[in-house]
Amino acid sequence: MSPLKIVAILLIVGGIVGLIYGGFTYTKTTHDAKIGPLEFSVKDKERVNVPIWAGVAAIVVGGALLLTRRGA
């Protein structure tokens, strides 16, 4: 399988996942404190929204890459 087809499939899958979930969440540690034997940390959850147009665009570009033929 050529690298171009792999990229196309990844774009399609990524676009579908972006449309289904609408974004992703990650945890970020913002503050750490150590006082003697005690350790404190503050963790914030951040959410990154994936726009609908980005998911659709990834699917369209991936489909176009799958359908195009490279001349040898």
N, C-alpha and C positions, 0 to 999 in steps of 0.2 A: 504494500500500500504506500502510495507516495506521500510525502510530507504535506503536499497541498490538500489532499483528501483528508488527512488527519486534522489539519487546521479547520477545514470546512465542517467536519463532524463536530469538533469541539465548539465552534461558533454556534452551530444549530442547537447542540445540547445546552450550552450556556444561555442562549436566548430563551429556550423553553423553560429552563430553571428560573431565569430572571422574571419571566412572565408569571410563573406559578407562585413563587415566593414573594416577589415584589421587592426584595432586598435581602440584606443579611445583617446579623448582629454579631458584634464581637465585644469582648471584655478588655478594658484597659485599666491597668493599675496606675493610680494617679499619685498617691502619697504612701510612703513607707516611714514608719517610726519605730525605733527600737529603744525601749527604756528598760535597762537592766535585762531581766530574763523575759520580759514581755515584748512581743512584736505586734505592731498594728499596721494594717494596710487598708486602703480605700480602693475599691474596684468600681469603676463606672461601666455601665453597659451602653455602648454606642450602636446606633442603627444607621446603615447606609441604604438609602432607597435607590432601586434601579428603575429608571423611567421606562414606561411602556414602550416608547419609541426606540429605546436602546435594545430592548429584547427583540422587538420586531425587526429592527435593522440587522441584528446579529443573525437571525434566522434567514433573512433575505440574502445577506452577503454569503452566508454559509451555503445556502442552496445554489446561488449563482456560481460559487467556486466548484461545487460538485458537478454542475451541469456543463461547465466550460471544459473544452478539450485543449490541452497544450499540444501544439505542433512539435513534432520531433525533428 
